[in-house]
Every structure is written in C-alpha cells, then in structure tokens.
Amino acid sequence: MQPQQIEFRVASFADLNTRILYDLLKLRVDVFVVEQECAYPELDGRDLEPGTRHLWLADNGAPIAYLRLLTDPGGVDEPGGIARIGRVVVAPSVRGGGHAGRLMTEALEIVGHRPCVLDAQAHLADLYRRYGFTPTGPQYVEDGIPHLPMRREPATP
C-alpha cells in the first residue's frame, strides 16, 4: 500500500484532462446523486464557464475531495462580481480528515477580497461558519435536503 500523497490542484475546465474530468464528475455523482439519492442535473453547464475553477485534493493522483468556484453576475474582475462556492464533496472513505476545510481555505485565498456565497447543506452550516459565512435567509429544501443560503463578506484589505 502506498503512503498518502495528498496534493492540492486547481484548474479551469479547459485545463482538465479527460481522466481527471471523469474522476471529478464520478466523485460528484457518487455522492450527490447516488449516496444522497438526488436525481438532479449534476451537469448544469457552469463547469464550462471561463471563470470557473475546479479545486480538488488528490491522493496518489485520485481525487478524494472537490469543490468548484464560480463567479456570479458581475464578472471575475468587475465590481460586484460575487464568488460562489459549490459542489463541495469529500469521498466517504476519507471524511473527517479535514479535506473540506483545506479546500475552503484554498478557495477563499483565490476569492480574495470579494464577497462569496454558497448554499450549504444545513447539517454542514457550522463548517462554513468557521470560514466567516453567515446565513442570509431561511432554510429551504432542495432535492429533499435542507439547505441554508450563506454569505461571507470580504475582509478589508
């Protein structure tokens, strides 16, 4: 058995090779569609947007945790551009190892001094609170799972 060699990686859609893309999508589908039993359009078109960044942790090359970083209307470099974190997922076999937290830290470094939003699965809201996110509205149910809209205001430079 090889020792863990966990590496952080980030790429735009255009920079993903087909094997990595397949592995990332498989991780997302295995958790969100199969494990959580949510039949929804996992491939929503936003992975392709030029400003989207795919962040993941790989153990000996295989993705074990992932999130995607989007820009909502306003543009990446335009005033009012809001970062959106989504599709935060950790493989069941490595949960509890701090991988989601490491990805959040890396994502927020990329976000910099922009506001950032996410729609947290309600049972994970405390995780996001540790990174400065606060609820912005009432809890709602999406695909049978309670969610909470959250926002993080940029720190003053």
C-alpha positions as CSV (number, residue, x, y, z in Angstrom):
1,M,0.0,0.0,0.0
2,Q,1.4,3.4,-1.0
3,P,1.5,6.1,1.7
4,Q,-0.9,9.1,1.2
5,Q,0.5,11.8,-1.1
6,I,-2.3,14.3,-0.9
7,E,-1.9,17.2,-3.3
8,F,-4.0,20.3,-3.9
9,R,-4.9,21.0,-7.5
10,V,-6.8,23.8,-9.3
11,A,-7.8,24.1,-13.0
12,S,-10.1,25.7,-15.4
13,F,-12.4,23.4,-17.4
14,A,-10.1,23.8,-20.5
15,D,-7.1,22.7,-18.4
16,L,-8.7,19.4,-17.2
17,N,-7.7,16.3,-19.0
18,T,-10.4,13.7,-19.7
19,R,-9.3,11.3,-17.0
20,I,-9.3,13.9,-14.3
21,L,-12.6,15.4,-15.5
22,Y,-14.1,11.9,-15.5
23,D,-12.8,11.2,-11.9
24,L,-14.1,14.6,-10.6
25,L,-17.6,14.1,-12.1
26,K,-17.7,10.5,-10.8
27,L,-16.9,11.7,-7.3
28,R,-19.7,14.3,-7.5
29,V,-22.2,11.8,-8.9
30,D,-21.3,9.1,-6.5
31,V,-22.0,11.4,-3.5
32,F,-24.7,13.8,-4.7
33,V,-26.8,11.6,-7.0
34,V,-26.2,8.0,-5.7
35,E,-25.4,8.4,-1.9
36,Q,-27.7,11.3,-1.3
37,E,-30.3,9.8,-3.7
38,C,-30.9,13.1,-5.5
39,A,-31.9,12.9,-9.2
40,Y,-30.9,16.3,-10.5
41,P,-28.9,17.8,-13.4
42,E,-25.4,17.5,-11.9
43,L,-24.0,18.7,-15.2
44,D,-25.6,22.2,-15.2
45,G,-23.3,23.9,-17.7
46,R,-21.5,26.0,-15.1
47,D,-18.4,23.8,-15.1
48,L,-17.7,25.1,-18.6
49,E,-17.8,28.9,-17.7
50,P,-14.4,30.6,-18.4
51,G,-14.2,31.9,-14.8
52,T,-15.0,28.6,-13.1
53,R,-12.2,27.0,-11.2
54,H,-12.2,23.3,-10.2
55,L,-10.3,22.7,-6.9
56,W,-9.6,19.2,-5.6
57,L,-7.3,17.2,-3.4
58,A,-5.8,14.1,-5.0
59,D,-4.4,11.1,-3.1
60,N,-1.7,9.5,-5.3
61,G,-3.4,11.1,-8.3
62,A,-7.0,10.1,-7.5
63,P,-9.5,12.9,-6.4
64,I,-10.7,12.5,-2.9
65,A,-12.3,15.9,-2.3
66,Y,-13.6,18.6,-4.6
67,L,-15.3,22.0,-4.9
68,R,-15.9,24.4,-7.7
69,L,-15.5,28.1,-7.5
70,L,-17.8,30.2,-9.8
71,T,-18.4,33.8,-10.4
72,D,-22.0,35.0,-10.2
73,P,-23.1,38.1,-12.3
74,G,-20.7,41.0,-12.2
75,G,-17.7,39.2,-13.6
76,V,-14.5,38.0,-12.0
77,D,-12.7,41.4,-12.2
78,E,-15.7,43.7,-12.3
79,P,-17.0,45.5,-9.3
80,G,-19.9,43.5,-7.9
81,G,-18.5,40.1,-9.0
82,I,-19.5,37.6,-6.4
83,A,-17.7,34.3,-5.9
84,R,-19.8,31.2,-5.4
85,I,-18.6,28.0,-3.8
86,G,-20.5,24.9,-4.8
87,R,-20.3,21.1,-5.2
88,V,-18.2,20.7,-2.0
89,V,-17.7,16.9,-1.8
90,V,-15.5,14.5,0.1
91,A,-15.2,10.8,-0.7
92,P,-16.9,8.8,2.1
93,S,-13.7,6.8,2.7
94,V,-11.7,10.0,3.8
95,R,-14.4,12.1,5.6
96,G,-13.4,13.6,8.8
97,G,-9.8,14.2,7.6
98,G,-10.1,18.0,7.2
99,H,-10.2,17.8,3.5
100,A,-13.3,20.1,3.0
101,G,-11.6,22.6,5.3
102,R,-8.4,22.6,3.3
103,L,-10.3,23.2,0.1
104,M,-12.3,26.0,1.7
105,T,-9.1,27.7,2.8
106,E,-7.6,27.4,-0.7
107,A,-10.9,28.6,-2.4
108,L,-11.0,31.7,-0.1
109,E,-7.4,32.5,-1.0
110,I,-8.5,32.6,-4.6
111,V,-11.6,34.6,-3.8
112,G,-9.5,37.3,-2.1
113,H,-11.4,40.5,-1.2
114,R,-14.7,39.6,-2.9
115,P,-17.9,38.7,-1.4
116,C,-18.6,34.9,-1.5
117,V,-21.8,32.9,-1.3
118,L,-22.8,29.3,-1.0
119,D,-25.9,27.2,-0.4
120,A,-24.9,24.9,2.5
121,Q,-26.5,21.6,3.2
122,A,-27.9,22.6,6.6
123,H,-26.1,20.0,8.6
124,L,-22.8,21.5,7.4
125,A,-23.6,25.1,8.2
126,D,-21.2,25.1,11.2
127,L,-18.3,24.1,8.9
128,Y,-18.9,27.2,6.7
129,R,-19.4,29.4,9.8
130,R,-15.8,28.6,10.7
131,Y,-14.8,30.4,7.4
132,G,-16.8,33.5,8.1
133,F,-20.1,32.6,6.3
134,T,-23.4,33.6,7.9
135,P,-26.9,32.7,6.9
136,T,-28.7,35.2,4.6
137,G,-32.1,33.7,4.5
138,P,-34.3,30.9,5.8
139,Q,-33.6,27.2,5.4
140,Y,-35.1,25.6,2.3
141,V,-35.4,22.1,1.0
142,E,-33.7,21.3,-2.4
143,D,-33.9,17.7,-3.7
144,G,-35.1,16.5,-0.3
145,I,-32.1,18.0,1.6
146,P,-32.4,21.1,3.9
147,H,-30.1,23.9,2.7
148,L,-29.2,27.3,4.1
149,P,-28.0,30.3,1.9
150,M,-24.8,31.8,3.3
151,R,-22.6,34.7,2.5
152,R,-19.1,35.8,3.5
153,E,-18.2,39.5,3.3
154,P,-14.7,40.4,2.2
155,A,-12.2,41.3,4.8
156,T,-11.0,44.9,4.4
157,P,-7.5,44.9,2.8
